[in-house]
Amino acid sequence: MRTLVESELYSHQVAQLGDVERLDDALLGVTWAISLMSEEFQPLRGLGALRIAKSEKLKRRGKLVQLRVWFAIRDQRTVELLGIDYVTVQ
C-alpha cells in the first residue's frame, strides 16, 4: 500500500466538487484502488508518469458523471494525487 500525497491543485479541485452525490464514497473507492494497485493504471501515452483512475458513475446536477483522479507514482511508497475532474457519461 502506497501513501497518497495530495497536491494543492487536487485539494482545491476536490473542494469544488461539492455538488457530486456520494462524493466521499467515490473518492474513498478511487483513492483506495490507487494506494493498493497504482501500477495497474497504465501511464498515459506521451505524458510520462501521469496516470488516471476513474470512479463509478455518480450524479451531478441530474447527469451521470465519472470522476477522474490524475496521479503519478513518485517512488515505491508514494503516489501524488495531482488533480481531479469529471466527465459526463451515458
C-alpha positions in Angstrom: 0.0 0.0 0.0 1.4 3.4 -1.0 1.0 6.7 0.9 -1.2 9.2 -1.0 0.0 12.8 -1.0 -2.5 15.5 -2.2 -1.2 18.3 -4.3 -2.6 21.8 -3.7 -4.4 21.7 -7.0 -6.0 18.3 -6.2 -7.2 19.6 -2.8 -8.6 22.7 -4.4 -10.4 20.8 -7.1 -11.9 18.3 -4.6 -13.4 21.3 -2.7 -15.0 22.5 -5.9 -16.9 19.1 -6.5 -19.3 19.6 -3.6 -22.4 19.0 -5.7 -21.5 15.5 -6.8 -23.7 12.9 -5.0 -21.8 10.4 -2.9 -18.5 12.2 -3.5 -16.9 10.9 -0.3 -17.7 7.3 -1.1 -16.5 7.7 -4.7 -13.2 9.3 -3.6 -12.7 6.6 -1.0 -13.0 3.9 -3.6 -10.8 5.5 -6.1 -8.0 6.5 -3.7 -8.1 3.1 -2.1 -7.6 1.5 -5.5 -4.7 3.9 -6.3 -3.0 3.2 -3.0 -3.2 -0.6 -3.4 -2.7 -1.1 -7.1 -1.4 2.2 -8.6 0.8 0.3 -11.1 -2.3 -1.3 -12.6 -3.3 2.1 -14.0 -1.3 2.4 -17.2 0.7 5.6 -17.8 -0.9 7.9 -20.3 0.9 7.7 -23.6 3.1 10.7 -24.2 2.6 12.2 -20.7 5.4 10.5 -18.8 4.4 9.1 -15.5 0.9 10.6 -15.4 -2.0 8.1 -14.8 -5.8 8.3 -14.4 -8.1 6.4 -12.1 -11.9 6.6 -12.7 -14.7 6.3 -10.3 -18.0 4.5 -10.6 -20.8 6.6 -12.2 -22.2 9.3 -10.0 -24.9 12.0 -10.3 -24.1 15.7 -10.6 -27.0 18.1 -11.3 -29.1 15.3 -12.6 -26.5 14.0 -15.1 -24.3 10.9 -14.8 -20.6 11.7 -14.3 -17.4 9.8 -13.7 -14.6 11.3 -11.6 -11.1 11.1 -13.0 -8.2 11.3 -10.5 -4.9 12.3 -12.1 -1.9 10.9 -10.3 1.8 9.9 -10.5 3.8 7.3 -8.7 6.7 9.1 -7.1 8.5 6.2 -5.5 7.9 2.7 -4.1 6.0 4.2 -1.2 4.4 7.4 -2.5 1.7 8.4 -5.0 0.9 12.1 -5.6 -2.7 13.0 -6.4 -2.2 15.8 -8.9 -5.8 16.7 -9.9 -9.4 15.6 -10.2 -12.2 16.4 -12.7 -15.2 14.6 -14.1 -16.6 13.7 -17.4 -20.3 13.2 -18.4 -21.1 9.6 -19.2 -24.1 7.8 -20.6 
